Amino acid sequence: MATKADGEKSEADASGKGGPKNKKMLVIGAVVFLVLALVGGGAFFLLSKKNAAEEDGQEAVHAAPKGPPTFMPLETMVVNLADPGGEKVAQVGITLELLDAKSPEKVKPYLPSIRSGILLLVSQRTSEELLAIEGKEKLALDILTIAAQPFGPPEDAHGANKAKKEGAKPKKKDAAKPAPNDNPVRAVHFSSFIVQ
């Protein structure tokens, strides 16, 4: 009799009917499959997001200049300052940092207007302003703005801050297409700075 019951159990297991172990295994298998599918989907999403960010970063790197910058020294300027009495002068040597070796040809036609703008900027300052490091830094940013005017606004934060101060909303760049910037002037450096 015991052999007959054992034979019936083995037939039920073989046919897949009525075994509680089979149902448990099926449920466990389904749960494991769902967990693996969720983990795989999440990993795919994160990797695709990371790849998209890397591609955007590579586009920015490709737009960056290759090679060292070019420096264009301007003639030393002597300017009367805005101090009371008009007795103070500043002697300022300025060097423009340009994008590449081809940039001086773009800048040369605009040098008279750039130089005039610089002279006007310096003549509006007082000796006290120019002796402070903050005054020199602000002057360098203002000169950068003047030097970049023929080519469009500069890329630095100064242009964005100026737009905020004036109440204008800064323009958003299209993420798909970065706006081309033909501005060859990247920075302003002082080669000499004397206030008397």
Secondary structure, DSSP 8 states (H G I E B T S, - for coil): -HHHHHHHHHHHHHHT-S-HHHHHHHHHHHHHHHHHHHHHHHHHHHHHHHHHHHHHHHHHHHHS--S--EEEE---EEEE-SSTTS--EEEEEEEEEESSTTHHHHHGGGHHHHHHHHHHHHHTS-HHHHHSHHHHHHHHHHHHHHHHGGG-S-SSHHHHHHHHHTT-------SSS-------EEEEEEEEEEE-
